[in-house]
Amino acid sequence: MHILDNTLMNIEKRFGARLRKLRRDKDLSQEALAYEAKSNRTYISELERGLKSPTITTLDNLANSLGITISELCDGL
């Protein structure tokens, strides 16, 4: 695996862990977050497991649903 591929994979997993923490801190289920973010539970699960990368629109929807900014959502990545 190329080092760039590894970096991309790591950021997806780091984003997923961050999303899961923020969701749990707000005491939201994946289904509740998905509803608020105009998404579906399966997609939220894939994001949290680092299997998918969100679009900028998805980042905006997730941040708004969590009551934070995109910058805060991506903090520490």
N, C-alpha and C positions, 0 to 999 in steps of 0.2 A: 504494500500500500504506500502510495506517495505521501510525504509529510503533510502536504496541503489537504489531502483527503482526510487525514487523521485530525487535523485542526478543525475542519468543517464538522466532522462527526462529533468531536468533543464539544463544540459550541452548541450543537443541537441537544446533546445530553445535558449540558449545563443550563441551557434555556429551559428544558423540560423540568429539571429539578427546581429551578427558580419558580416556574409557573406552578408546580405542585405545591411548593411551600406557601406561596402567596394565596393560592386557592384555599388551602387548609387553614391558613391564618384567618381568612374571612369566613371560615366554617361553611364553605360551599362544596357541594358535591360536584363531580364532573358534569353531571346532567344539568344542574342549576347554572353553572358557569357557561356551559354550552348554550343554554337558552338565552341567557343575558347577552352573550357574545355573538348571537345569531349564527351558531354553529351546531355541531352535533357531538354527542358524548364520545363517540368513537374517535373523532378527530382530536378532541381534547386529550383523550388517552394516548393517541399516537404522538401528539406534541410532547406530553409529559414523559413519554418513554424515549424521546429523541429520534423517533422514526420519521417525523415530518418536519419541514421547515415552514414557519408561518409567513404569509405575505404581510406587507405593510398594513393593509386593510385589516387583516386578522389581528396584528399587533395592536392596532388602534382599538378594535372592538374588545379585545381582551383587557387592555389597560382601562378603558372606560368602564367595563363590567366590574373590575376590581377596585375602581375608584382611585386609580393612580395614573401617572403619565407613562408614555412609552419608555421614556428614559428610566423611570423607576422600575418598570417591568424588566428592562434589560440591564439593570445595574449589576456590575460585577462580572459580566460575561467577558 
